[in-house]
Amino acid sequence: MNVSMSLSLDNTKNAFAYKTNAELRRANFLFSIIQNSFIVSLATKCTPFLMKSGLPINGLIRSTIFNQFVGGETLEESARVTKQLGSYGVQVILDYGVEAKEGEENFDNVTEKIIEAVEFAATQKNIPFVSVKLTGLASMSLLEKLNEAPRLRSGIHDSEADDAAWERVKERMYAICDVANEKGIGILLDAEETWIQDPIDRIAIELMAVYNKEKVVVYNTYQLYRHDRFHFLKISHKIAQEGKFLLGAKLVRGAYMEKERLRAQQNGYTSPIQSIKELTDQDFNAAAAYCIENRDSMALILASHNEQSNLLIVDLMAKNKLSNNDAHVHFSQLYGMSDPITFNMATEGYNVSKYLPFGPIGDVIPYLMRRAEENSSVNGQTNRELLFIRKELARRKSKK
Ligand SMILES: Cc1cc2nc3c(=O)[nH]c(=O)nc-3n(C[C@H](O)[C@H](O)[C@H](O)COP(=O)(O)OP(=O)(O)OC[C@H]3O[C@@H](n4cnc5c(N)ncnc54)[C@H](O)[C@@H]3O)c2cc1C
């Protein structure tokens, strides 16, 4: 059993062994550009319009931000990245990155794509999970209604059409989970905005009660930038124990902070978001520690680029004498970000993955814009990325 007492996450030689000098220089250039919030804000506004206008900007997007953050347009294209990551002991969470395309036909298509991804994952050694965004399978307006309507939520039918639409959403999720269960692949339900999150939580718990009896197939995502979520994690755990199933918990800080705060302000309700970052950090770390303490009845996916949070859990694993590759503890970072965490942890034998989106360029634009935005703030992730990329470029230069 390999139990690590200390782990260093700043070895850039390990972190970027999979990147050529030219690729590293491209990453350096890209992160330098998206550090500029003015450029990002302009690009975020113009890109969808430029894509629709038919201007030939696909090539530019593909050779820059798409290649940095996305596995490919198809499963076949993503297979190359998956194999490459696998050769360094890095696992993959596959994500069909098409977001919020409305219409029943689109929802059925996304379901098919996700099932294909699950089937593909089962043929690869290093893809334990496939992620699902419920907004890919259900209309925003239905989810908002379900979030708001307690009578509908409790099973009293306000509208037959809505009820039938919700039944179809459930059928899609059951179809995905049936295949995942049979093939031994985990399904991660992403967390989204608070005004649609309640039906996501409800279906997650329902599916866990069905599929997580002996092993953890279904995971829900908990956003600890919400001040109610640590409490909700504990409630979910209690429900799981009473229902005699295992809880799958993917922990994130949360991706929609500005949007959440703005909406709360505009609509005059208390923001669901913690007032300061330190409180988010505190709850995130406490929730992760809670999962380790309850490791026998729950499985944790720590989805974070925060070094302290990752190291904290590594230390707790050692203190609890869990092996580095404990089946109930998994770490994950987004593809294109935080390679020092991912690759150094993989070297030490932890279960660690890249969250790898795939999909047609035009359809993954919202995902790409989110990555650009979260990397554009002065205190954001970019400084960390640039620091490590430049350190590695300098190290390679000094070797010549
Ligand atoms: C594998 C993976 C899967 C993910 N899946 C999801 C998902 O399903 N749903 C989702 O919403 N996000 C998801 N994310 C994104 C995630 O929520 C974070 O936005 C991102 O990872 C940054 O947080 P961090 O822990 O990596 O790092 P950090 O840089 O330490 O934290 C930044 C985060 O802290 C919080 N924060 C920043 N400033 C403040 C403030 N002033 N007050 C309160 N909180 C603050 C915000 O959440 C911000 O994103 C995922 C991330 C990863 C790596």
The ligand as an SDF file (V2000), in Angstrom:
LIG
                    3D

 53 58  0  0  0  0  0  0  0  0999 V2000
  -13.1490   18.7760  -12.5910 C   0  0  0  0  0  0  0  0  0  0  0  0
  -13.9790   19.9950  -12.3490 C   0  0  0  0  0  0  0  0  0  0  0  0
  -15.3560   19.9350  -12.4710 C   0  0  0  0  0  0  0  0  0  0  0  0
  -16.1400   21.0660  -12.2250 C   0  0  0  0  0  0  0  0  0  0  0  0
  -17.5010   20.9800  -12.2740 N   0  0  0  0  0  0  0  0  0  0  0  0
  -18.2530   22.0370  -11.9060 C   0  0  0  0  0  0  0  0  0  0  0  0
  -19.6660   21.9480  -11.7810 C   0  0  0  0  0  0  0  0  0  0  0  0
  -20.2630   20.8860  -12.0140 O   0  0  0  0  0  0  0  0  0  0  0  0
  -20.3520   23.0460  -11.4200 N   0  0  0  0  0  0  0  0  0  0  0  0
  -19.7340   24.2480  -11.1030 C   0  0  0  0  0  0  0  0  0  0  0  0
  -20.4160   25.2090  -10.7300 O   0  0  0  0  0  0  0  0  0  0  0  0
  -18.4030   24.3580  -11.2210 N   0  0  0  0  0  0  0  0  0  0  0  0
  -17.6510   23.3000  -11.6010 C   0  0  0  0  0  0  0  0  0  0  0  0
  -16.2930   23.4210  -11.6750 N   0  0  0  0  0  0  0  0  0  0  0  0
  -15.6580   24.7820  -11.5270 C   0  0  0  0  0  0  0  0  0  0  0  0
  -15.4190   25.1000  -10.0620 C   0  0  0  0  0  0  0  0  0  0  0  0
  -16.6600   25.3090   -9.4390 O   0  0  0  0  0  0  0  0  0  0  0  0
  -14.5650   26.3530   -9.8390 C   0  0  0  0  0  0  0  0  0  0  0  0
  -15.1240   27.4420  -10.5170 O   0  0  0  0  0  0  0  0  0  0  0  0
  -13.1370   26.2710  -10.2560 C   0  0  0  0  0  0  0  0  0  0  0  0
  -12.6280   24.9860  -10.1060 O   0  0  0  0  0  0  0  0  0  0  0  0
  -12.2940   27.2510   -9.4090 C   0  0  0  0  0  0  0  0  0  0  0  0
  -12.2500   26.8620   -8.0590 O   0  0  0  0  0  0  0  0  0  0  0  0
  -10.9840   26.1240   -7.4250 P   0  0  0  0  0  0  0  0  0  0  0  0
  -11.3780   25.3040   -6.2600 O   0  0  0  0  0  0  0  0  0  0  0  0
  -10.3360   25.3680   -8.5040 O   0  0  0  0  0  0  0  0  0  0  0  0
   -9.9350   27.2620   -7.0620 O   0  0  0  0  0  0  0  0  0  0  0  0
   -9.8580   28.6560   -6.3030 P   0  0  0  0  0  0  0  0  0  0  0  0
   -9.1010   29.5080   -7.2690 O   0  0  0  0  0  0  0  0  0  0  0  0
   -9.2610   28.4840   -4.9530 O   0  0  0  0  0  0  0  0  0  0  0  0
  -11.2850   29.2290   -6.0940 O   0  0  0  0  0  0  0  0  0  0  0  0
  -11.9280   30.1040   -6.9780 C   0  0  0  0  0  0  0  0  0  0  0  0
  -13.3960   29.9410   -6.6360 C   0  0  0  0  0  0  0  0  0  0  0  0
  -13.6380   30.4340   -5.3030 O   0  0  0  0  0  0  0  0  0  0  0  0
  -14.9270   31.0220   -5.2350 C   0  0  0  0  0  0  0  0  0  0  0  0
  -14.7550   32.4510   -4.9080 N   0  0  0  0  0  0  0  0  0  0  0  0
  -13.8940   33.3340   -5.5000 C   0  0  0  0  0  0  0  0  0  0  0  0
  -14.0200   34.5720   -4.9650 N   0  0  0  0  0  0  0  0  0  0  0  0
  -14.9910   34.4900   -4.0230 C   0  0  0  0  0  0  0  0  0  0  0  0
  -15.5940   35.4390   -3.1580 C   0  0  0  0  0  0  0  0  0  0  0  0
  -15.2200   36.7210   -3.1490 N   0  0  0  0  0  0  0  0  0  0  0  0
  -16.5670   35.0160   -2.3110 N   0  0  0  0  0  0  0  0  0  0  0  0
  -16.9680   33.7230   -2.3030 C   0  0  0  0  0  0  0  0  0  0  0  0
  -16.4330   32.7510   -3.1110 N   0  0  0  0  0  0  0  0  0  0  0  0
  -15.4590   33.1310   -3.9570 C   0  0  0  0  0  0  0  0  0  0  0  0
  -15.5550   30.8560   -6.6280 C   0  0  0  0  0  0  0  0  0  0  0  0
  -16.3020   29.6450   -6.5970 O   0  0  0  0  0  0  0  0  0  0  0  0
  -14.3350   30.7170   -7.5310 C   0  0  0  0  0  0  0  0  0  0  0  0
  -14.6360   29.9780   -8.7080 O   0  0  0  0  0  0  0  0  0  0  0  0
  -15.5090   22.3060  -11.8810 C   0  0  0  0  0  0  0  0  0  0  0  0
  -14.1180   22.3500  -11.7510 C   0  0  0  0  0  0  0  0  0  0  0  0
  -13.3490   21.2200  -11.9550 C   0  0  0  0  0  0  0  0  0  0  0  0
  -11.8700   21.3120  -11.7510 C   0  0  0  0  0  0  0  0  0  0  0  0
  1  2  1  0
  2  3  1  0
  2 52  2  0
  3  4  2  0
  4  5  1  0
  4 50  1  0
  5  6  2  0
  6  7  1  0
  6 13  1  0
  7  8  2  0
  7  9  1  0
  9 10  1  0
 10 11  2  0
 10 12  1  0
 12 13  2  0
 13 14  1  0
 14 15  1  0
 14 50  1  0
 15 16  1  0
 16 17  1  0
 16 18  1  0
 18 19  1  0
 18 20  1  0
 20 21  1  0
 20 22  1  0
 22 23  1  0
 23 24  1  0
 24 25  2  0
 24 26  1  0
 24 27  1  0
 27 28  1  0
 28 29  2  0
 28 30  1  0
 28 31  1  0
 31 32  1  0
 32 33  1  0
 33 34  1  0
 33 48  1  0
 34 35  1  0
 35 36  1  0
 35 46  1  0
 36 37  1  0
 36 45  1  0
 37 38  2  0
 38 39  1  0
 39 40  1  0
 39 45  2  0
 40 41  1  0
 40 42  2  0
 42 43  1  0
 43 44  2  0
 44 45  1  0
 46 47  1  0
 46 48  1  0
 48 49  1  0
 50 51  2  0
 51 52  1  0
 52 53  1  0
M  END
$$$$
